[in-house]
Amino acid sequence: MSLLSFLPTFIKSQFFEHPELPSTDCTGKTIIVTGANVGLGKEAARHFVAMKAANVILACRAVSKGEAARADIEATTKRSGVVQVWQLDLEDHDSIRKFVRRAETLDRLDVVLENAGLQAIQFKLVNGYETDISINVISTFLLGFLILPKLQESARRFAIQPTLTIVASDTHYIAQFPERKAEHIFEALNKSMPSPMERYSTSKLLEIFVVREIAKLAPVDRLQVTVNCVNPGYCHSQLEREMTNRLVSIAKKVVARTTDVGARALVDAALKGPTSHGKYLQDCKVRKCASIVEGNGGSQLQSRVWSELGAELEKIQPGVTASVGAGGKIGKE
């Protein structure tokens, strides 16, 4: 989809759609939100606390900033003893492993909302991958696959339907993704960056491919966990923190949603339930994905992305794909 054809849909969503919080009572639920010290993650966590969640874990790289967020959330919701701050650095695979080991000690886990992400402005490798791909794709799914068994255990023990939600973006509609023509997609992604927006859009497109393939391989009744992805819309967040472009600042003032409104969409997705398994959500509704996903050749490209990502994750954590099923099979037989 070209930028010009994307704009009408974008404007309609930003100005005429108004995401609302679900009426779900979160009593007893334990919820993890990554990137929760600022922006959308912090506001989503605030909503969960206000909705009576038993435990809300703020997963943050800087614990001190997480503690400041905790104090603010407690002050506004008038609830104490609910919010915890855990250290998580998506640039450090050992930090991800340590975080998951800690999560495994929880009595139950109902929701993992993977909100943390970034949009880099310069080409740089992090752990051998271009920054956006490293954080938004590799580390995001390393965390997701490692923590999935805990969500499945909670499903069995408490007869619940946990959810793993990935924060995607409507920018996937404008991703050109030329690297799909290369022999090895992830190798091609590590060689150059056409533009910051193109690379960010591609990283979000890859997230959607993976979420859809998980649902294709594992129906929700077999996986025992709902896996979905959500677009919060263009918001006043910290996503573009590395950018100093004046046009970006002007666009935010004119078009951007508040973080509170954007966070409502995240909360809705995290609580949407089994009907949203494998779906892309926007404005609290299931939406069609870009034609590169749902059009001719989309299914084959999706399978290829899944296969190549699995190979990359196996290099980082041998056996990690076995935690979601060997040989392309996911979940419990």
ZAMARGU-4260 file (C-alpha; in steps of 0.2 Angstrom, whole numbers, plus 5000, padded with zeros to 4 digits):
<rodrens>
0) 5000/5000/5000 | 5007/5017/4996 | 5007/5031/5008 | 4994/5041/4999 | 4982/5026/4999
5) 4986/5023/5018 | 4982/5041/5023 | 4963/5041/5022 | 4962/5025/5033 | 4975/5033/5045
10) 4966/5049/5047 | 4949/5040/5050 | 4957/5030/5064 | 4965/5045/5072 | 4951/5057/5072
15) 4935/5047/5071 | 4938/5031/5081 | 4938/5032/5100 | 4945/5016/5108 | 4936/5012/5124
20) 4941/5001/5139 | 4933/4984/5141 | 4922/4982/5156 | 4932/4967/5161 | 4935/4964/5180
25) 4954/4960/5182 | 4952/4954/5200 | 4965/4940/5203 | 4974/4943/5187 | 4993/4944/5186
30) 4999/4955/5171 | 5016/4959/5164 | 5018/4975/5154 | 5035/4978/5145 | 5041/4995/5142
35) 5030/5001/5156 | 5040/5015/5164 | 5033/5028/5151 | 5020/5031/5138 | 5008/5018/5132
40) 5015/5004/5143 | 5013/5015/5159 | 4996/5020/5154 | 4991/5002/5150 | 4998/4997/5167
45) 4988/5011/5175 | 4972/5005/5167 | 4975/4987/5173 | 4978/4992/5191 | 4962/5003/5191
50) 4953/4987/5184 | 4957/4978/5200 | 4971/4967/5194 | 4980/4958/5208 | 4997/4960/5202
55) 5004/4972/5188 | 5022/4970/5184 | 5031/4984/5175 | 5045/4977/5165 | 5058/4991/5163
60) 5076/4993/5158 | 5079/5006/5171 | 5072/5001/5188 | 5073/5018/5195 | 5061/5025/5181
65) 5050/5010/5184 | 5049/5014/5202 | 5044/5032/5198 | 5030/5025/5187 | 5025/5014/5201
70) 5023/5028/5213 | 5013/5038/5200 | 5001/5024/5196 | 4998/5020/5214 | 4995/5039/5218
75) 4982/5040/5204 | 4973/5023/5207 | 4974/5024/5226 | 4980/5006/5226 | 4996/5000/5234
80) 5004/4983/5235 | 4999/4979/5217 | 5013/4986/5206 | 5030/4978/5205 | 5045/4983/5195
85) 5056/4970/5187 | 5071/4974/5177 | 5071/4969/5158 | 5083/4974/5145 | 5078/4968/5127
90) 5096/4972/5121 | 5102/4959/5133 | 5097/4941/5130 | 5103/4936/5147 | 5092/4949/5154
95) 5077/4941/5145 | 5082/4924/5151 | 5083/4930/5169 | 5066/4939/5168 | 5058/4923/5162
100) 5065/4913/5176 | 5058/4925/5188 | 5041/4925/5180 | 5041/4906/5181 | 5040/4908/5200
105) 5024/4917/5199 | 5009/4908/5206 | 4999/4912/5190 | 5001/4923/5174 | 4986/4929/5165
110) 4993/4942/5152 | 5010/4947/5145 | 5008/4963/5135 | 5024/4966/5125 | 5024/4984/5122
115) 5042/4988/5123 | 5050/4993/5106 | 5059/5007/5097 | 5061/5016/5080 | 5080/5018/5077
120) 5086/5033/5066 | 5103/5026/5062 | 5109/5009/5056 | 5117/4999/5070 | 5119/4981/5075
125) 5113/4975/5092 | 5117/4957/5096 | 5121/4955/5077 | 5105/4961/5071 | 5099/4979/5065
130) 5092/4988/5080 | 5073/4988/5075 | 5074/4970/5070 | 5084/4965/5086 | 5072/4973/5098
135) 5055/4973/5090 | 5057/4955/5082 | 5071/4944/5089 | 5070/4949/5107 | 5051/4952/5107
140) 5048/4934/5101 | 5063/4927/5112 | 5053/4933/5127 | 5036/4928/5120 | 5042/4910/5116
145) 5051/4908/5133 | 5037/4914/5143 | 5023/4904/5134 | 5025/4888/5144 | 5021/4898/5160
150) 5006/4905/5152 | 5001/4887/5147 | 5004/4881/5165 | 4993/4895/5171 | 4979/4890/5159
155) 4979/4872/5165 | 4981/4876/5184 | 4967/4889/5185 | 4956/4885/5170 | 4959/4902/5162
160) 4963/4908/5145 | 4979/4918/5146 | 4985/4931/5133 | 5001/4935/5124 | 4999/4952/5115
165) 5012/4960/5104 | 5011/4978/5100 | 5011/4980/5082 | 5008/4996/5071 | 4997/5001/5056
170) 5013/5007/5048 | 5015/4988/5042 | 5002/4994/5028 | 5016/5004/5020 | 5031/4992/5022
175) 5039/4989/5006 | 5049/4974/5013 | 5062/4972/4998 | 5072/4960/5009 | 5058/4947/5005
180) 5067/4945/4988 | 5083/4940/4996 | 5089/4922/4999 | 5090/4925/5017 | 5078/4938/5024
185) 5086/4941/5041 | 5104/4942/5033 | 5097/4955/5021 | 5089/4965/5035 | 5106/4967/5043
190) 5115/4974/5028 | 5107/4991/5027 | 5092/5002/5032 | 5082/5010/5018 | 5075/5023/5030
195) 5070/5023/5048 | 5051/5022/5044 | 5053/5008/5032 | 5063/4998/5044 | 5052/5001/5058
200) 5037/4997/5047 | 5045/4981/5041 | 5048/4975/5059 | 5030/4978/5063 | 5025/4968/5048
205) 5036/4953/5053 | 5028/4953/5070 | 5011/4951/5062 | 5017/4937/5051 | 5023/4928/5066
210) 5007/4930/5076 | 4997/4924/5062 | 5008/4909/5059 | 5007/4904/5077 | 4988/4904/5076
215) 4988/4895/5060 | 4999/4881/5067 | 4990/4880/5084 | 4972/4884/5086 | 4968/4892/5103
220) 4960/4877/5111 | 4976/4868/5108 | 4989/4881/5112 | 4979/4886/5128 | 4985/4904/5126
225) 4977/4918/5115 | 4991/4926/5104 | 4986/4942/5096 | 4994/4959/5090 | 4987/4977/5091
230) 4990/4994/5084 | 4987/5008/5097 | 4987/5021/5084 | 4999/5036/5082 | 5001/5042/5100
235) 5011/5054/5111 | 5023/5040/5116 | 5042/5038/5118 | 5043/5027/5102 | 5052/5041/5092
240) 5063/5046/5107 | 5078/5046/5095 | 5070/5058/5083 | 5073/5077/5083 | 5063/5080/5066
245) 5053/5096/5068 | 5039/5088/5056 | 5037/5074/5068 | 5034/5086/5083 | 5021/5095/5073
250) 5013/5079/5067 | 5011/5074/5085 | 5003/5090/5090 | 4990/5089/5076 | 4987/5070/5074
255) 4993/5060/5089 | 4981/5052/5102 | 4985/5054/5120 | 4994/5039/5128 | 4978/5036/5138
260) 4968/5033/5123 | 4981/5023/5114 | 4983/5012/5130 | 4965/5008/5130 | 4967/4998/5113
265) 4982/4989/5121 | 4971/4984/5136 | 4957/4979/5125 | 4968/4967/5115 | 4975/4959/5131
270) 4958/4955/5137 | 4949/4952/5121 | 4950/4933/5123 | 4951/4918/5111 | 4941/4925/5097
275) 4956/4937/5094 | 4969/4923/5092 | 4981/4927/5078 | 4971/4943/5074 | 4977/4960/5071
280) 4967/4973/5081 | 4965/4991/5079 | 4953/5003/5087 | 4947/4988/5098 | 4941/4979/5082
285) 4948/4965/5071 | 4955/4972/5055 | 4962/4966/5039 | 4981/4966/5037 | 4990/4973/5023
290) 4989/4965/5006 | 5007/4958/5007 | 5000/4948/5022 | 4983/4943/5016 | 4985/4944/4997
295) 4993/4932/4984 | 5009/4924/4991 | 5006/4931/5009 | 5004/4914/5016 | 5020/4907/5009
300) 5030/4923/5014 | 5022/4921/5032 | 5028/4903/5033 | 5046/4908/5027 | 5047/4922/5040
305) 5042/4910/5053 | 5055/4897/5048 | 5069/4910/5047 | 5065/4918/5063 | 5064/4901/5072
310) 5082/4897/5065 | 5088/4914/5072 | 5080/4911/5089 | 5088/4893/5090 | 5105/4901/5088
315) 5102/4912/5103 | 5093/4899/5114 | 5094/4881/5108 | 5078/4872/5110 | 5067/4888/5112
320) 5056/4883/5097 | 5053/4867/5106 | 5044/4876/5120 | 5031/4881/5107 | 5032/4864/5098
325) 5045/4855/5088 | 5044/4852/5069 | 5032/4867/5067 | 5019/4860/5078 | 5014/4872/5093
330) 5005/4868/5109 | 4999/4852/5117 | 4995/4836/5107
</rodrens>
